[in-house]
Every structure is written in C-alpha cells, then in structure tokens.
Amino acid sequence: MPYNLDSPNGLLEPADLSNMARWFVRETLQVKSETIRHVLHQVGGNLNDFVHWPKRAVLFWKGCDRKPPEGKNRKYHHYPKPIRDLARRHAVNLDTRPNGPAIAAFQFAGGTRPERFGSSNAWSIHHVYSGKFPYVGRDVTTHAIKHCYHFTQSAGLIATHPVADALSDEYPFFAWLLRVESFRRFGYDPDGIFSSRQDELGFAENHSGESIATEEAEAGISEESQTQSFRSEEQEV
C-alpha cells in the first residue's frame, strides 16, 4: 500500500523544549487563516482533551510490523500463543486487522480509548512517528508501522480525538508537538532529535521501555503466520 508522506511544508525552526507553547504559536504563523490558527492554539494548548497516552512504555510484540506481504494491500496478523495468553490474562482484545497489534499494545500499556460522539467507533490509535514531516535538517523520519521495534511500541502510540487525528496529519508542528510529548513522558526519541544517544528501541539514555515479547513469541511470528491465511476484507482499523 503506497503512503502519501510528502508535504510542501515543514517546521520553521527546531522545537524549543524550554518553551513549547511559544514555539508552537510561532510555528502556526505559517497558517494564513486566523480561525484555523485559533483551532490549533486551542487543541495544542489543551492536549489532554484531545489525546490520551498510555501509562507506560511497552514493546508489546517485538518482531511485528504492518508491512503487507508481497502482492497484498494489507497485512493481517496471527498472534503467537504467548501473546494470546498474555492478552487473555490482561483482558486485552486482539484484532487481526492491520492496526490490531498497535491497539492491543496501547491498551496493554494502560491506555484508554474514549467513545466517539458521532460514531460507534472509539478514538483512533495513532502512531506519533508516522513517517511524515522530517525534523529540521532531516530528509526522513521514523515510519513506525514499518519497523518491528516501533509498530507496537506504546510510547509512540496515542488515542486521538478525530480533530487531533486530522491535525497531526496536516500540520508538521502539531505532529512534532506530540513527538516532544512522547519524549517528555517516556524518553522515546527514535529519530535521535532530543538526545545524544538512544538504545536499539529508540529510547534516550537513562530511559527504557519494557519489552514483553519472549523468544517463543518471536519464533511464533514466522512459524504460525506461515500457516494462517487471512482473507478478511474488513476495513482497516
């Protein structure tokens, strides 16, 4: 499945972690409409009303990504038994659709998904590192769904109100506001922007995430997925 990650606009200047509110307002000056800037200021200044974070950083399923198999448009997942058992013990629902493992990771890490007002669905689970909007001076940024160390990493997952979900895909400074918040909460820095050194999972020094995947679970990815064919045509989560 192709991803439309190009943007004609980016950040004006590096994020100012000492005063993100001021930095954010300056960045919004790129937007011509005063009304839209007002919306951005309100959402950015009241993130807790629009974004829910997990309680802890957990790599739920090491080795799992969302890259579709060759010749397929989507990837459906078959969970190895250790993951199924773990989810059952913690009352976490496992969905085989493309974003299912990320949703499970978010819930396992203590995240909550409020119900939508105008839909029977809950808030979407969004990867803050979406492969879009590289940092100042960079050509690329982490595309979490393509990486087995980041697709089910809860430190990079949020539940988003539809308004915030749209803003994170439209405005680079809103996307980086979320990435800064992920770093502040968990020390998660897969692009290496806010810290001098990171471990293999993308965490800054003196920070670490919890990895629950066992060797048995990782082995199950290749063994069980080869024997299960998913023909479901359900819509992507």
C-alpha positions as CSV (number, residue, x, y, z in Angstrom):
1,M,0.0,0.0,0.0
2,P,1.5,3.3,-1.0
3,Y,1.8,6.0,1.6
4,N,1.4,9.7,0.8
5,L,4.1,11.1,3.1
6,D,5.2,14.1,1.1
7,S,4.4,17.6,2.4
8,P,5.1,21.0,0.8
9,N,5.6,22.5,4.3
10,G,7.7,21.7,7.3
11,L,8.9,23.2,10.6
12,L,10.2,26.7,10.6
13,E,12.7,26.1,13.3
14,P,13.8,23.4,15.8
15,A,11.4,22.7,18.7
16,D,12.2,24.7,21.8
17,L,11.7,22.2,24.7
18,S,12.1,25.0,27.2
19,N,9.1,26.8,25.9
20,M,7.0,24.7,23.6
21,A,3.9,26.9,23.9
22,R,5.8,29.9,22.5
23,W,7.4,27.7,19.8
24,F,4.0,26.2,18.8
25,V,2.4,29.7,18.4
26,R,5.3,30.9,16.2
27,E,5.0,27.8,14.0
28,T,1.3,28.3,13.5
29,L,2.0,31.7,11.8
30,Q,2.6,29.6,8.7
31,V,-1.2,29.2,8.6
32,K,-3.0,32.1,6.9
33,S,-6.4,31.6,8.4
34,E,-6.8,33.2,11.8
35,T,-9.7,30.9,12.5
36,I,-7.6,27.8,11.8
37,R,-4.8,29.2,13.9
38,H,-7.2,29.6,16.8
39,V,-8.3,26.0,16.5
40,L,-4.6,24.9,16.5
41,H,-3.9,27.0,19.6
42,Q,-6.9,25.6,21.4
43,V,-6.2,22.0,20.7
44,G,-2.4,22.3,21.2
45,G,-3.0,24.1,24.5
46,N,-5.5,21.6,25.7
47,L,-4.0,18.3,24.5
48,N,-5.4,16.2,27.3
49,D,-8.9,16.9,25.9
50,F,-7.9,15.6,22.5
51,V,-5.1,13.0,23.1
52,H,-4.9,10.1,25.5
53,W,-1.5,8.5,26.3
54,P,-0.6,5.0,27.6
55,K,0.6,4.8,31.2
56,R,3.9,3.1,30.4
57,A,6.2,2.3,27.6
58,V,5.9,-1.3,26.4
59,L,7.0,-3.1,23.2
60,F,4.1,-5.5,23.0
61,W,5.1,-7.7,20.2
62,K,8.8,-7.5,19.2
63,G,9.1,-8.5,15.6
64,C,5.7,-7.4,14.4
65,D,5.2,-4.7,11.8
66,R,2.4,-3.6,9.4
67,K,4.2,-4.1,6.1
68,P,1.9,-6.1,3.8
69,P,3.2,-9.3,2.3
70,E,4.3,-9.0,-1.3
71,G,1.4,-8.8,-3.7
72,K,-1.1,-7.9,-0.9
73,N,-2.5,-4.5,0.0
74,R,-2.9,-5.2,3.7
75,K,-1.4,-7.3,6.4
76,Y,-3.5,-9.4,8.7
77,H,-2.0,-10.7,11.9
78,H,-1.9,-14.1,13.6
79,Y,-0.8,-13.8,17.2
80,P,1.6,-16.4,18.6
81,K,0.3,-18.3,21.6
82,P,2.4,-16.4,24.2
83,I,0.9,-13.1,23.1
84,R,-2.6,-14.6,23.0
85,D,-2.2,-16.0,26.6
86,L,-0.8,-12.7,27.8
87,A,-3.7,-10.7,26.3
88,R,-6.2,-13.1,27.8
89,R,-4.8,-12.7,31.3
90,H,-5.0,-8.9,30.9
91,A,-8.4,-8.8,29.2
92,V,-6.8,-7.2,26.0
93,N,-8.8,-7.8,22.8
94,L,-6.7,-9.0,19.9
95,D,-7.8,-7.8,16.4
96,T,-6.2,-9.5,13.4
97,R,-6.7,-6.4,11.2
98,P,-3.7,-4.2,10.1
99,N,-3.6,-1.9,13.2
100,G,-4.8,-4.5,15.7
101,P,-1.4,-5.2,17.4
102,A,-0.8,-1.5,17.9
103,I,-4.3,-1.1,19.5
104,A,-3.5,-4.1,21.8
105,A,-0.2,-2.5,22.7
106,F,-1.8,0.7,23.7
107,Q,-4.5,-1.0,25.8
108,F,-1.9,-3.3,27.4
109,A,0.1,-0.3,28.5
110,G,-2.9,1.2,30.3
111,G,-4.2,3.5,27.5
112,T,-7.9,4.2,27.2
113,R,-9.9,4.9,24.0
114,P,-12.9,7.1,24.6
115,E,-16.1,6.5,22.5
116,R,-16.7,8.8,19.6
117,F,-19.7,11.2,19.7
118,G,-20.9,10.8,16.2
119,S,-19.7,7.2,15.6
120,S,-19.9,3.8,17.2
121,N,-16.1,3.6,16.9
122,A,-13.7,4.5,19.7
123,W,-10.9,7.1,19.1
124,S,-8.3,6.1,16.6
125,I,-4.9,4.8,17.7
126,H,-2.3,6.9,16.0
127,H,1.5,6.4,15.7
128,V,3.1,9.7,16.5
129,Y,6.0,8.8,14.2
130,S,4.1,8.4,11.0
131,G,6.9,8.7,8.5
132,K,5.7,12.2,7.7
133,F,7.2,15.6,8.5
134,P,11.0,15.1,8.9
135,Y,12.7,17.3,11.5
136,V,14.6,20.5,10.6
137,G,17.7,19.5,8.6
138,R,16.5,15.9,8.1
139,D,15.2,14.1,5.0
140,V,13.4,11.2,6.7
141,T,11.6,10.4,10.0
142,T,10.7,7.1,11.6
143,H,7.7,5.4,10.0
144,A,6.7,3.3,12.9
145,I,4.4,0.8,11.2
146,K,7.3,-0.4,9.0
147,H,9.6,-1.2,12.0
148,C,9.2,-4.2,14.3
149,Y,10.7,-2.2,17.2
150,H,8.2,0.7,16.8
151,F,4.9,-0.6,15.4
152,T,3.7,-2.0,18.8
153,Q,5.8,0.4,21.0
154,S,3.2,2.1,23.2
155,A,5.5,5.1,23.9
156,G,4.7,6.2,20.3
157,L,1.0,5.4,20.4
158,I,-1.9,7.7,21.3
159,A,-5.7,7.6,21.2
160,T,-6.8,10.7,19.3
161,H,-10.0,12.6,19.0
162,P,-10.9,13.0,15.3
163,V,-9.9,16.7,15.4
164,A,-6.4,15.9,16.7
165,D,-6.1,13.0,14.4
166,A,-6.6,15.3,11.4
167,L,-4.3,18.0,12.7
168,S,-1.4,15.5,13.2
169,D,-1.6,14.6,9.6
170,E,-2.0,18.1,8.3
171,Y,0.5,20.3,10.3
172,P,4.1,19.3,10.9
173,F,4.3,21.4,14.1
174,F,1.3,19.6,15.6
175,A,3.0,16.3,14.8
176,W,6.2,17.4,16.5
177,L,4.3,18.7,19.5
178,L,3.1,15.1,20.0
179,R,6.6,13.7,19.5
180,V,8.1,16.1,22.0
181,E,5.4,15.0,24.5
182,S,6.3,11.3,23.8
183,F,9.9,12.2,24.7
184,R,9.0,14.1,27.8
185,R,6.8,11.2,29.1
186,F,8.9,8.2,28.1
187,G,12.2,9.4,26.8
188,Y,11.2,8.0,23.4
189,D,13.4,9.5,20.7
190,P,13.6,7.1,17.7
191,D,14.8,9.9,15.4
192,G,17.6,10.9,17.8
193,I,16.5,14.6,17.9
194,F,16.2,15.3,21.6
195,S,19.0,13.1,23.0
196,S,22.6,12.4,22.1
197,R,22.3,8.6,22.3
198,Q,19.5,6.1,22.0
199,D,19.2,2.4,22.6
200,E,18.0,0.0,19.9
201,L,14.4,0.6,20.8
202,G,14.7,4.3,20.3
203,F,14.9,5.4,24.0
204,A,17.3,8.1,25.2
205,E,19.9,7.2,27.8
206,N,18.6,6.7,31.3
207,H,15.2,5.8,29.9
208,S,14.0,2.4,28.9
209,G,10.9,0.7,27.7
210,E,9.5,-2.6,28.8
211,S,9.6,-5.4,26.3
212,I,7.2,-8.3,26.9
213,A,7.8,-10.4,23.8
214,T,9.5,-13.7,24.6
215,E,11.8,-15.7,22.3
216,E,8.9,-18.1,22.0
217,A,6.6,-15.4,20.8
218,E,9.1,-14.0,18.3
219,A,9.6,-17.5,16.9
220,G,5.8,-17.9,16.6
221,I,5.7,-15.0,14.2
222,S,7.4,-16.9,11.5
223,E,6.0,-20.3,12.3
224,E,2.3,-19.6,12.8
225,S,2.0,-16.8,10.3
226,Q,3.1,-19.1,7.5
227,T,0.3,-21.5,8.3
228,Q,-2.6,-18.9,8.6
229,S,-4.0,-17.1,5.6
230,F,-6.2,-14.1,6.3
231,R,-8.8,-13.4,3.6
232,S,-10.8,-11.0,5.5
233,E,-11.8,-7.9,3.5
234,E,-12.8,-5.9,6.6
235,Q,-11.8,-2.3,6.6
236,E,-8.5,-1.3,8.2
237,V,-8.7,-0.3,11.8
